[in-house]
Amino acid sequence: MNGQGRFSAHLERLSTVPGLRRDVSALVVLVVVGVVAAAIIKSYLGGSTPWADNTIVKAEFAQVPGLNPKSQNSVTIAGVKVGTVTGAKATSHGTAVITMEITGSHKVFRDARAVLRPKNPLNEMQVELSPGTPAGEAMPRGGTIPLAHTERPVQADEILSHLDERSQVALTDMLLESDVALARAPQNLGKAISSTTDTLKVAQPVVEALQTRRAKIATLVTALSDISSAVGKDDKRITRLASSTQKTLAVLAGGDDALRASLAQLPGLTDQVRAALTSTQKLTTQLDPTLDNLHQASGALPPALKGLKSTVGHLDDTVTAAKPVLERARPVIADLRPTVANLDTSLGALNDVTSRLAGDTRTIMTYLTDVKAFVYNTSSVFGAGDTNGGIIRGHLMVPLPGAGVLPNSLTQGGGDR
């Protein structure tokens, strides 16, 4: 019976045996569900499929504490998981070599570095991988990162093993007390941390000032070191400098009295300087208007000079024309010299007369109104008539009141009678 006949016999049996088709269908469903569940669990547990694109890299460490390849410790690049640790073995010279399987197209170069770090408080390890730079040669599949390019974490027991028994007991007690003290940390530690933050903010300017002071002190010390180094190399110059300093101090000591006398005169000198500066200030206040006027004059000066140039150009002709007149006037001026000699005496007498003219003029001015009235109403000083005919009249002169106005009534002044 061939294979096709056997398959037909199985199908016929499934259809003829009661309940067999149901059982076979249930079994197939269970197998499919198991395969899917296994794939899902495998994806969560890590690892890779045989057909996946992966890279095998090894790394040599001095120690690999807390690393268990069966737990599939993760391998990360820049904090991103890219593979797992698949194996670890010891070498003949006391180191450990781990095998890492990196999935994807990540390339590892010769200058790659590997660091073993704990990823949780249970000291479970992971490998932080730095793949290197493309400038280096690519590492072949199964290549090993050397011991010089790997680092491992320092374990707590390594630190405690260097302490004596009393120190270990004291450290254990401190940790126990810290556990008790931190039991109420959420309630009490928040306020303390806030206060510490405020204190640090207040102290920040002081710390910055101390840092600046430290930098300046360092600069000063460096400068003093340079100066001392430079000075130490020139003993002769230091000797001459000390001698010159001594002579200078001696001269200053000898001139102490003169210096005191000069300082005693200094207050008077400062007063004089202050007075001079005050006068100079007044002069400067007058200088601005003067400069403004000078600026205006400088603007008008070119036209004036141009007109003067024209006048000077005609002056020669004027002098030439005036020459005959001056020659004829010379005898006349010579005859006037005796008269001019007597003129000085005449001007002296005339000065006595003219010195009284001002008072006489003021007196005449007070009588001008009366003289005007007399001339208007009188035809003759000695006649008995006027413009209205012949009549005998008399004139009575009455001075006006002090205010210089006419009288208000006949009783206050005089009139024609």
C-alpha angles and dihedrals in degrees: 000000000000128000095266091055092050092051090050090050090052092050091048090051091050089054097044103041109078113241096002095108090052094050093048091049092051091049092052091050091050091051092050092048090049093051092049092047091049091052091050093048090047091053091053095045092050131227128117138260121254092249095049122113105250141157126221114216129172129203131193117221131182088229136355105201115178093014116129116176090199088065089056096233110212127250115213136190113202089345095307118116111241103160149339140256107256103176148003134194139172123247130222093254097055103267133112129238119202126196119222127194112206118194125209130028097308113143124211121205134202094261093055119135131207127201125189110218135173112243099193140018089265088072093245107163136222131182118240107205126198105195095205131230128307088236088077127070118274114254115242122239108284093016119153128234104224125242092251090064097050133079133191131202121258111244123224093237089058089060095044093048090068092057124087123243096266092050091050091050091048091049090049091052091048091053091049092049090047089054090054093044093050093049089092095034096122090057102039108020096064094065092045092051091048090051090048090051091052090047091051091050091052091046094048095087089049091051091047091049090049090049090051090047090050091052092049092048090050090051091048092049090049091049092048089049091052091047093048090047092050093045094046091058095057111054095160092055091050090052092051090046092052091048092048090048091052092049091048092051090048091053091047090051091050092051094048094107093049089048091052090050091050091049090049090056092046097086092057090047091052090051090052091047090050091051091047091050090049091053090046089053091054089048091052091052088056093042096072095058089044091053090047091052090045089052091052091046091050088056092053096039100079094058090046092050090048090053091045089051089056091048092049089049090058094040092084091057091047093052091048091051092046094050096086090046092052091048091053092044093054095081091045091051090047090055090049094058095087090048092049090049090057091042093079091061092045091051089053091056091042089054090061090053097045093047088070097047094087094059093042091050092052089050093050091048090060090057099044092098093052092045090050091052092047093051092047096050099035128065094187136012091228099029127099098220139072137179090300095054140272113326137145108245137171128210123216116194112211120178115236121245120274092265090061097238132125118269118268094225141011090259091062096052145008134267142173113310 
